[in-house]
Amino acid sequence: MITLFSSVEPWFIISMAVIFGLCFGSFLNVVIYRLPIMIERAYQTSNDAYGEPFDLTRPSSACTHCKAPINPWHNIPVIGFLLIGGKCAGCGKPISLRYPVVEILAAIIAVFAVIQATSNFQLFAILVFSYALLALIFIDIEHYLLPDIITLPLLWLGLLVNLNNEFVNLHDAVIGATVGYLSLWLLFHIFRIVTGKEGLGYGDFKLVAALGAWMGWQTVPLIVLIGSCVGAIVGGIYLMVAKKGKDHPIPFGPFLAISGWLMMFWEESFMNGFFNFSRLF
């Protein structure tokens, strides 16, 4: 556990981590909902054409259906959702389960980071890495979008964090970023030539480049392999259950992000498992 609060009782540190994670998860929900809209508006025209400004702080929180303002106590992470029974207090329409799910996941990540980190700097790095991936996962699920405003800073931060070999040496991090981008870029063009369709988005290239920058080139093949296998299985099940056609798009980013996050902390276990499995063939 980190040394920032070495004189404080562990239960208190964990409690503070939970509170911090829940509150930051509430902010991540704002990012997940508002950032895609901000990007869409930026590409179409100026905010003036839409009336009042729209960003991460304006306008105040309101129901997405009836636009009724949300009371401050209803914005309390998880508790507010339970208080109103998961429905808007104004129109009674359901509120997305994504809100409490993200808040709970953010709290779990904060606790995990406090336990996992060996220094204050590493704690900060793990939180930035994990929360960026959490936001990307849900934005991609809802909008089939991996915003450059998150993926590119995540890539550069990975290189900066590894200047002092925090997770991998800088040499491996630079090659990891390069291999991560080019590997999916190559797969994209091969798939397009063979099928005439675009199976990946450029955001996926940048995400894997960022993961390579944080964890080195050695992890990239396994991240892509695990993400592809899990994505194919989960995507196939979803298409059958939801009765969607085979051409229905399935976002690849969430599977890459989850695979990358797991590799960050259990790389050795995954590597050993992969090599043991490969010996069977």
C-alpha positions, 0 to 999 in steps of 0.5 A: 500500500502507498506511503502517502497515508502511512500513519493512517489506519488502512480502513480509513484509507480504503473508506476515503478511496471508496468515497473518492471513487464514487465522486469521480465516477459521477464526474466520469458519467458527465464526461461519458454523456457530454463529451460525444455531444461536445464533439458532435457540436464542434464538428457541425457548427458553433455552440451558438446555433444550439442556444446555450453553451454545452460543455462539462459544466454547463448547463446544469444536470437535467433529465435527458427526457423531460429536461427537468433539473436534477436536485443536488441530493439526487446527484449523490453517487449511487445513493441518489439513484436509489432514492429516486428508484432509478427513475426521473423524479419529474417524468418517471422515465428510467435512468440508465443503469450506466450511472451507478455502474460507472460510480461503483466501478470507479470506487472499486478501481480507487480501492484497487489502486490504493492497494496495488500502488507502491508509491504516490506517483504510481497511485496517480498513474494507475488512477489516470490510466484506469479512469481513462479506460473506463470512460472510453469503454462506455463512450464506445459502447454508447456512441461507437467512438473513442475520442482523440481527446482521451486516447492521444493524451493517454498515449503521451502520458504513457510515455511520460510515466515510463521516462523513469521506467515506472511500468516498463522502460522507455525503449519498450514503451516507444516501440509499444506505441508504434507497434500498437498503432501499426498492428491494427492499422495493418489489420484494418487494411488487410480486412478492408482489402479482403472483405471490402468493409472497414472492420475497425476504427482509427480510435482502436489504433490509437487506443492500442498505441496508448496501451503499448506506451503504458505496458510495452510492445511485448504486451500488444500481441496478447492484448489484441488476441485476448480482446479479439477472442473475447470480443468475438464470443461476447459479440456473437452472444449479443447478436444472437440474444438481441436478434441482430444481423451479422452486420450490426456493429460491435464496438471493439474498444471496450474489449481492448481496454479491458484486456489492456487493463488486465494485462497492466496488473497480471501480465505475467499470469496471462503470458504464462497461461498463453505459453502453457496453452500454446504448448498443447498444439 
